[in-house]
């Protein structure tokens, strides 16, 4: 015993198991990972009216925001996000884009023209800096629930390539406008940093408060508009036949055409032959809305079956170029199946519609609306559709800060996408994370970065791993290897329910999971999410012992792990040996006495391949005939 203690004191691993960050909790956020008794968040309600000019490619309109200060602090000013200002020649995002370009490059410059800013009807002083606008309030906005009315007029040219999140696509029958970040939006004021005013540069996405949206979009009569929320005036913008078809779709598990391919562009597909139409949508308790408009849309829909007998409507809007049984002809099926899976396994889908739009966007999510590549087909279309609709759970329902913590939405979403894909149509398409070792190449890359790196700081070549794959793989290992599926699922689902429509921080997730599963996981959060090391557990040697065999283990990596060993005996029988992570608390070596009278043939770490161990060659130790005697 004394010899073993001397052996394990060579490496001090205490720091790995110590507290990761300040996680003691307060009245706003508890140490158990739940919102505290005085948790608060502000609310922003929007009334918006805009007109889309398809000859000039512009948006012109006005917005009225009712902003409610639920914080315990009086406010003398407020901040708004003006993301369209990213598309100017001198924006911070433009000036920090490599000269060779990247995914977030643009080819046109526009930006907001903001006019007539008022607070409670009174003209006010404003300060615009890049993609942010500060409004000086004429009177202090009192704490604990006072609200203020903010209004303004705005216009801008719609960029053709809106950083792969919105823009314009020209097809044979017209232009598809995918409209997002399309109006001034309130920045978040929270209990963690106060005003969240990081500029919109590119990779960092969004952080928004919840509220109710009432918006109207005026377009040429030839256009079809689909958007977040529920259409309020179908009798004004749809023909009687289209209204009947939509009602049929609400009851059908198979897709129903609202506009058939042969009907695209025909005058008979519109309620009148000329002029304009205003489409009116509403959405409640949401952090954002988006819409798409085009005269080139084929439009189909089907019923989504939700828990407790509730339903919603899956819809797809796409041009003829995207049609086909192997392409967007299955979009509504994919949308329906995706939303149903997440509703049944994690949290019920809260919205009335789920709309998939074919656009010049590789894949981007908004509440109830996804923009996906018009060229995607088969597995590619399933993958992007499933991923973007999965985002309705992270971050639309669980409202994390994407601009700072991309892994809390992209990683969590990629994690649930894995199980949705395994479930879809009896595994028709393979999961991108079918094996946790798919990220091995990245883990060996000397230029790798840790998960917690801010998305706008991360090398774009690494972003897919830091934000998507590595955190998702970490959660798969946590669910299937470190814990067990039942324990993890109960905790994870409870986390979603607890933080639905709220703003969790990383420490809230860490605290919540530890309290729910009854394990101290500091070592895992610290090394996998906030570190850059690797897993390399080795079965070094097996020696004969008077009571059986002594298994010598070595942790050659920087990340400790529980050790699951598969022992195979000479007689063909097998045995599992599970050792807790605490064996590594005092060093990087451990000896385990396997008490047996049988002869051991081999011992293997992680025989089921559930761990991203970067050196598989030392996971298996074959016992020689001399040592087994």
N, C-alpha and C positions, 0 to 999 in steps of 0.2 A: 504493500500500500504506500509506504514511504517512497519507494522507488518511483511509483507512478506519479505521485505529487511532484517530485523533483523534476520528472520528465515534462510535465505539463506547465510548469512555471516559466518556461523559456519565452513564451509569447503572452503578452498581456492583452486580452481581448475585451477588457472591461468597457472601453469606450464604445465598442460596437453595441453593447447591450444597455448602455446608459440612455437617458432621455434624449430624444431627437431634437426637440424644440420646446419652447415654452408652451406647456399644455395644461396649465393648472385650472383653466376655466374662470369665468366671471359671471356676472348677472346676465350677460348677453349670450354667451356661449359656455356651456358647462364642460367640466372635465370628463363627463360621460359621453361627450360628442353630440349632445342634443342642444337645440336652442334653449337659452336660459329663460328664466321667468320674465326678464325685461327685454327679450330679443325684439328687435324692430327692423323694419325696412321701409323705405319710402315708396310711394306709389305714383305712377305717371299714367294718366288717361289721355287718349288722343282722339281728336276729331280732325280728319284730314280730307281735303278736297283737292284733286289734281286733274290736270288735263294732259294727255299724251298727244303730241303732235308728231305723226309718223312721216311727215315731209321734212321737218327740221330736226327730228330726233331729239326733242326736248320734253321736259316735264315742267309744268308751271302750276303753282297752286298755293295753298295756305294751310297752316296747321294751328290748332288751338290745343294747348296742353294744360290739363289740370294737374298741378303738381302738389302732392300732399306730403308735408313734412312730419313724419311720424317719429323722427329722431328726438333725443332728449336735448338737442342743441338748437338755438335760434340761428337762422341763416340770413346773412346780409347779401349773398349772391348765390347764383346757381351756375352750373356748367352743363353745356350740351355738347353732343358729338355731331360733327359735320363731316361724315365719312366721304361724301362726294368731293370734298376738298383734297382728298388723296390724289385726284386726277387733275392736278395742276402741274405745270412745268417746274415749279420751285417748292413743291411739298416735301416734307421730310421723307416720305415714302419714295418719291421720285428720286431725290438726291441720294438716298441710301440704297438704291437698286444698282447692282453691278452693271457695268457698261455693256456686258454681253447679254443682259436681260435674264429674267427668270420667270417662274410661274406667275409672279405678281406684277409683271411689267404691264404697262398700258401703251396704247398706240395713239390715243387721242387725249387732248387736255380740255377740261371744262371747269368744274368746280361750281360751288354755290354762288348765286346772287341772292343775298338775304336783304329784305326790305321790310320797313314798317314794323319793327319789333316793339311789342307793347306788353306791359304787365298790368293786369286788371284795367286794361283800356288806356293806360298812360304810357307815352313814349319813354324809353329808357336808354341809358348808356350801355353799349356792348363793347366787348373786346374779343376779336377773332384772332386766334393764333393757330395756323395750320388747320388741323381737323377738329379744333375745339373752339367753343364760343362761351364766353363768360358774360352773364347778364347781371348787372348791378340792380338789385331790387330797390324800388322807391321807398319801401317800408320793410322792416324786418319781418321775415317769415317765422312766425312763432313755432316753437317746438310742440310736440305731442298732438299733432293732428291738424294744424292750420294749413289751408291750401291757398294756391295762387293760380291765376289764369295767365298763361304765357301764349302770345300769338305772334305770328309773323307770316309774311309772304316769301316764297322761295321759288327759284327756277334754276335749271342747269341743263347742259347738254348730256344726253345719255351716252356714256362711253361704249365703244364697240366691245372692248375687252375690259371688263370691270374686275380685274385681278382674279379671274376664275371664280367669281362669286355672283356676278350679274353682268348684263351687257346685251348686245344685239347680235342676232344671227340672221343673215339673209338666206332664204330658201326660195324655191321656185315660185311658191304661191304668196310670198310676202316676207315680212321681217318678224322674227320672234323677239319680243322684248322681255327679258327676265329682270324684274325690278326688285332690288334689295338695297338696304341702306339708302332708301329712296326719299327720306325726309329727315329733318333735324330730330335728334333723339336725346332724351335726358341722359346725362352721365349718372352713374351710381354714386350715391353718398352712403357710406356704410360705417360700421363700428370698428373696422380694421384699419383703414388708411384714410378715412374721410372721403374726399372726392377722388374718384378713380378717373384720372385724366390722362392716362397713357395715350399718345398719339396713335392714329391708325397708320401703320407702316406697311403691313403686308401679311405676314404669317400669323400675327396675333389677331384673333377674331374678336368676340364681343362679350360685353358684360352689361346687362340691362335689368332695370326694375320691372316689376309686373304691373299690369293695369288693363284697362278695357280700351279696345280700338273700335272706332266707328269711322270707316273711310269710304270715299266715293272716287271712282276713277272714270273720267270722261274720255271716250275714245271714238274714232271713226266707227260708223255703224257696221262696217264690214268686220270689225275685230271681235274676237271672243276673249273674255277676261276670266282667268281663274286665279284664285287667291286664298290667302289664309282666312279662315273663318267661314261663316255661312252667308250665302247670297241672300240679300233681303228683298230684292225686287225681280224675281225670275219672270213675272208676267210682263215686265217692261222690256227685258233684254233677250228673252228667249221666245221662240215661236211656240204655239200650242203643242205641236208635235214634240218639240224638244223638252217641254215641261212634262209631257206624258212619259217620254223616255226616261227622264231623270227619276220620276216616281217609280217606274218599273225597275230601274237600277237599284233603288233603295231597298228593294225586296228580293233582288236576284244575287245568287252566289256566283253567277257567270256574268261576264262583262256584257254591257248593253251599250250600243252606240248612241251617243247624244248627237254627234255629227259624224256621218259616215264619210269614208274617203271620197266617194263620188260627189258628196254634197259640199265639199270644201270650196269656198269662193262663190257659190251660187247665191243669187239674190234671194232665192226661196228659203235659204237657211237663216235669214235675218228677218226680224219683225217689221222692218221698213227698208226702203231701197236707198235712202240717202240721208245725209246729216250725221248726227252724233248720238251716242247713247251713254248714259251714266250708269255704271255698275256699282252697286252699293253692298258693302260687306260689313259684318260685325264679328268681333271675336273678343271673348271675355277672359280675364285672368291669364294674360299671355305677355311674354316679354318683347314680342316683336310681331310684325306681319310682313309678308311679301306678296307679290302678284306677278302674273305674266299676261301679256296681251299680244294677239296676232290674228291676222285673217287667214293664216295657213294651218290652223289647228284641226286635226282629227281629234275627236273628243269621245272618250268612253268612260264607263263607270260601273261599279258593282258594290254590293253590300259588304260591310265589314261587321263581323259578329264579335261583340264585346262581352265582357263578363256581366252577369246579372241581367241578361236579356237585352242589353242596350245595343245600339247599332250606330255606325257611321257610314260614310260613303267614300270609297276609294275611287279616284279619278285619274285619268291620264290625258295629257294634251300634247300632241306631237305632229310633225309635218309628214307628208307622204313619203319623204326620203327616209324616215325612221320606221315606217310601217313594216310589218312582216311577222310571221309566226315565230321566228327566231329572234325578233328584235322587240320593238315597242308594242307589238301586238300582245305581248305578255306583261306589259308594265303594270296594268291594273291588278292582274293576278299576283305579281310580286309584291305590290304595295299592300294589297289585302292580307296576304299571308304574313308579311313582315309585321304589320301592325297587330294582327291577331296574336302572333307568337309573343311579342313583348307584353301585350295586354294580359295575356293569360299567365305569364311566368314572372312578371315583375311589378307592373302597376297599370291599371286600366287607362287606355288612351282617352284623354279628356276632351278632344275636339270633335266637331261634327263632320269634318271632311279631312281627307288626306290626298293631296294632289301631287302627282308626279309630272314634271314638265321637261320636255326635250329642249335643250338649249345649248349654247356654245359655252357651257360651264361643265367642267369635268365632273363635279359633284359638290353640291352645297345645300345646306339645310336651313330651314326656317320653320317656325311653328305651323304645322299642317301643310307645308309646301316644300317640295324638294326640286332642285334644278339638277338634272343629270345629262350627261353627254348625249346628244342626238345621234351619235354614231355607235353607241354601246349596243351590244347584242349578247344573248345567251348568258354565260357565267358572268361576264363583265357587267351586263345590265342588272342581273340579280344582285351582284355584289355592291354596286354603287347605290341601287335603290334601297336595298336592305340597310346599308350603312347610313344613308342620309335620313331615312325614316327612324332608324334607331336613335338618332340625335334628338328626337322628340322627347326621349327620356333623359338624355344627357346632351345638352344643358337646358333644354326647354322646360322640362318639369323640374329637374334638380338643377337649380340655376347657378352653376359655378361660374367663375371668372375665367373665360377662355383666353382673354388677352394675356393673363399672367400664367395660368395653369392649364395649358392645352391638354395635358394628360388626364385631367379630371373630366373632360368631355370626350376627346378623341380616344383615349385609352380605355375608358369605361365602356364607351360605345363599341369599340372594336372587340372588346371582351364579350359583350352580349351578342354581337354579330356572329361570333364563332358558333354559338349554340343555336342561333336562328338558322344558320346555314346547314348545320348538321341535321336540323329538323326538317328543312324544306324539302317537300316532295321525296321523302325517303332518301335524302342525301344526293339529290340530282347533281348538285355542284359541290366541289370540294371546298372546305374551309381554308382560307389563307393561313390560318393558325392551326391546321390539322395536326401539326407536330410542333411542340414548343421549341424544338431545336432549329426552326427555320430562321431564327435570328442569330445563329452561331457566327456567321460571317461578320455581322456587325459587332458582336461582342469581342471579336478578335481584332477589330479595326483600331489602330492606334489613335485615330482621329475621332473616335466615338465621344459622345457627350452624354451627360446624365439626364435622366428624365425631367428633373426639376429645372433644367435650363429654360429660360423664357423663350417662347416661340420666335420672337423677333430677333433674338440673339443667336439662336441655334443655326448652325450651318444647314442650309436647305437640303443638302444631301442626307443629313441625319434626322430631319424632322419626322419622317415617316416612322423612324424607330423610337425617338425620344417621346413623341406625342402619341403614337398609335400602337406599334407592335410590342415594344418592351413593356409598357405598363399593362397591356392586355395579357401578355405572357405571364407577367408577375401575378396577375389576378387568377389566371388559370392554375398556376403552381400553388397559389394560396388556397384555392378551392379544392383542387384534386390531389395535392400532395402534402402540403403543410398542415392543413386542417382536414376536413372532409366535406363532401358536397352538401349534406343536409345542414350542418352547422353553418357553413358559409352562406348558403342560400337564405336561411332564416335571417341572418344578420344583414346581408346585403339588401334584401327586399325591405327590411325594416328601416335601413338607412334611406332608401328611396322614399318610402312613405313619410318618414320623419322630416326630411328636408325638401319635400315636394313644394315648389313655388317659393323656395327660400334660397339663401346664399351661403352654402357651406364653403369652408376653407379646407385646405389639406389637413390641418390638425383636427378638424371636426370629423373628417372621415376616419383618420387614424384612431382617434379616441373612441368613436362609435364602434368600430369593428372590434377593437380590443375588449371593450366592455361587454359587447354582445357575445363574443365567442369565448371569453374567459382566458385569453392568452395575452402575454406581453409580447408584442410584435415589433418593438423598437428596432431590434436587430435587422428585421426585414425591411421596414420603411427606410431605415438609415442606409442600408447597403444597396438595395435594389432601386429605390425611388430617388434617393439623395446621394448616391454614390456612383462610382464608375468602375468598380471592381467586378470580379467574376467568380463563378462557382467552379471549384475543382476539388472534389472529394475523391480520395484514393484509398483503395484497399491495398495497403502496402505489403502486408505479409500475414501468413497464418502459421502459427506454431502449435505443435502438440503440447498439451497440458495434461496434468494428472487427472483433471476432471473433465477433459474434453479438448477444446481448441481455443487458443487466444488469437483473436482477430485484431490486427494492428491497423488503425485508420489514421489518415493524414489529411488535413485540410490545407491544400496547396494554394487555394484561392483566398480572396478577400471577404467572401460572403459565407457565413456559417449556414448550415442547413440541418434539419432533422435527417437522420440517416436511416434509410430503409434498405435492408440487406435481404437478398434472396440466397438461401443456402441450399445447395444441391448435394445430396449424399450419394455415396457409391452405390447404394441399393436402389437409386432412382427416386427416392422420396425427397420432398422439399420442405423447407421451413422458412418462415418470415421472421426477421428480427428488426424491430423498430426502436431506434434510439433517439431520444429528444435532442433538440438543438442545444440544450444546456451542456452537453458534453464538450462544447467548444468554448465555454465561458472562461476557462483558465488556461487555454492553450490551443495549439493547432494539431495536437496528437491525442489519440485516445486508444485504449485497449479494452476490448470487450471479451469476456469469458463466455464462450458458448459451451454450456454444459451438455454433453452428449456422449453416448457410448458408441455412436455410429462413426463411420469413416467419412470425412468430408471430401467431396470432389472439387467443388468450386464455390466461391462466394462473390456475389455481384452487387454493387451499389446501383440503385435505380434501374432495376431490370426492366421496368415497364416504360422507360424513357420519358418520365414526367418532369425531369429537371434539366435545365439548360447548362449542364456540366460541359465546360469547354474542352475537356480532355477525356474522352470516352475510353481511351486506351488503358487508363489505370483504374477503371471502375470494376474490372473483373480480375480476380486472382484464382488461378488454377492450382490446386494443391497437388504436389508431386506424390508419387506412390510412397516415397520414403517418409515424408512428413505425415502422411495419413495413417501410418502404422504405429 
